[in-house]
């Protein structure tokens, strides 16, 4: 299994949070709220926060700390849970401490020998830099939502990326664990070469025309690099 490129891609572009970085925001919410999150409402609350985060991303740009706060406030109001601004701030401050999924650093460094790597992330600029540093891999560029003035899945985020990199959709490979935030938009805008890293938190949408992998170590193999001896 490997891509068959007519010409070598100019960049591999990555979603970061949830694809490369273990985006453990549900754990952070549970940790911060503690006993004030009733056990019988916890799952519904976490799902509501997730739904409201993407809803907040679809409007006018606001800093990610506001995305977190607004989603928590809306979910709390809906389920009758007390909302505290200090809780939202505490959750937001946990975000840049997260590290990569197993195998990510090794796979990125192998791939970087073949093609330049770029991050496009729904993070504030400072947090994007901190999280990317946690990956311990060489990136040509880190494009944040703050820089773009918009969030994925809005098409303008990808259009900004094309312009910033000076590429057309057929000159990149885009990698993400999220059809919802990334791969649907990538398909709409004509990015043919896409990789879905199935982390188990979204459904496979194979009709979007991507290569699906469950182990990040398979990513360099898609580019024709040798399979690591350990596999």
N, C-alpha and C positions, 0 to 999 in steps of 0.2 A: 504494500500500500504506500503510494507516494504521489505527490502532485506531479503532473506533467505540464511544465511551464513552457510556453513558446519563447518567452524571454524571462530571465531571472527577475524576481520581484525586487523592487527598490527598497522596500521596508516590510517588516512584519510588525503589525500594530496590535497592541494588546489592551483589552480591558484588564484592570488591575484587581480591584476589590471583588473577591469571590471567584476570580479566575486564577490569579497568582497569589494574592494575599488571602488568607483565611478570614473572611469577613464575618466575624462572630458577633454581630450586633444583637442578636437575640440573647446570647449569653450575657452581653453587657447590660442589656435591659433587665434581665433577671437579677443580675448581681447588684445593680444600683437600686432597683425597687425593693428587692428583698421580700420581707413579709407583707409589704403593702400591695403586692401583686397577688391577689387571691388565687390559689392553686386551680380552682375551678374555672377561672377566667384567663389563665395565663396563655394558653395556646391561642385563644381567640384574640387576645390583646396583641400578641406578637404578630399574628397574621394581619390584624388591622393596621399595625404600625408599618408593616411592609407595604401594604396596599396604599396607605397614605403617603409613604415616601415616594413611590413612583408617581402618584398623583401630584405631589408638590413639585416634582422634577419637570412636569409637563407645562407649568405656568411660567411666568416671568422669572428670570434668574434671581436667586437669593443665595446667600452663603450656605454651605452645607450644614453649619450649626443650626441654621433656621429650618432647614429641611428636617433635621432630627427633631428639633423642638416642636415644630408644627405637627409633625406626624404623631408624636407622643401626645400632644395636647388633644388632637382630634380623636385619637383612639381612646384616650382616657375619658373624654366627654361622652363618647358613644357608649362606653361600657360602665360608666359611673364610677371610675377610679380617680382618686385624687391626683391632680397634676401639679408638679412643682418644677419651676424653671431650673432650680439647682440640679434636679435629676437629669434633665436634658443636657445641661452643661457637663455633668459628670460622664454621661454616656459618650458625648462628643469627644471628650478628652481621652477616652480609652481608645478611640479609633486608630490614631497613629502608632499605637504600641503593637499592633498586630504584625505577625510574621508570615512567611510563605508556607504554602502547603508543602508536604514532603516531595522532594525531587525537583522542585521548581528552579532553585538556584542552579543546579547542575544542568538541567535542560536548557535554560536560558543562556548559560555560558557556552554550551556546545553550539547552540543555534547562532549566537552572535559571531562566531567564527565564519559563518556562511553568509549572513545577511544582517543589516542594521535593524536594531530593535527600537520600537517607539511605544510609549504608553499613552493612552487616551482614557482619562479617568474622571468619574463623577466625584472628585475631591477638590477641596480648596488647595491652592498652590502650595502652601507650606506643608500641609499634611501629605500631599502627593509626593513631595520631595522626601519626607521622612519615611513614608511607606516604601517608596522605590529603593531607598537606601537599605531598607531591611531585606530586600531581595538579593543584594550583593551580586548584581549583574550589570553589565555595561549597556546603558540606554543612550541612544543618539538624542532623544528628546522626550520630555514628559509634558503632555498637554493636559492641563487641568480644566475642570468646568469653570473655575473662576476666570481663567484666561479666555476661554471661549465665550463666556457670558451666557452659557446655556448648558443643559444636561442632556446626556443620552437618556432616552431613546429619540430625542428630537433630532430630526434630520439635519438641522443646522449644525449640530455638533460634528457630524461626519463631514459635512461640506466645509466646515472650518478646517478640519484635519487635512482634507484634500488640498486646500489652498496653502496651508502652512507647510506641508511637505512638498508641494509642487508636483503632485501625482494625479493620475486618473485612477478610477476604481480598479482597473485591471492591472495596476502596477503594484498592488499591495496584497498581502494576506492578512486577514483580520482574525484574531483569536479571542474567544470569549466563552465563559461558562453560562452566558445568559442569552437565550433567544429573545427574551422580553426586552432587555435593555439594549442589546447590541445587534444580534444576528438578523432580526427582522428588518431593522433599519438598513443594515449593510446590504441585505438582499434587495431592498427597494431601490437603493442607490447604485446598484450594479456591481457590487464587489463580488466577483465570481468565486474567488478562492477564500474560503472561510473554514475555520476550525471550531467545532463545538467541543469544549472540554467538559464532559458530563460529570458534574460534581454531585448530582443526585438531588438538587433542590429545584430544578425546573424540568418540564417534560421535553422529551426529544421532539423537535419539529423538523424532521428530516426533509420535508418538502422545501425547506429553505435552501437546500443544495450545499450543505457543508460536509466536511469530513468530521466524523465523530470519534473522539478518543476518550478513554476513561483514565489513562495514565499519562501524565505530562511528559514522561520519558519518550512517548511515541511521537512527540511533536518534531524533534529533529529528524526522525526517520521519514516523516512526510516530505522533507526537503532533500531526501536522498542520502542523508548522513548515515553511517553505519550504526546498527543497533548496539547499545552498550553490552559489553560481555556479560554483565550481571543479569540481563534479561533472558 
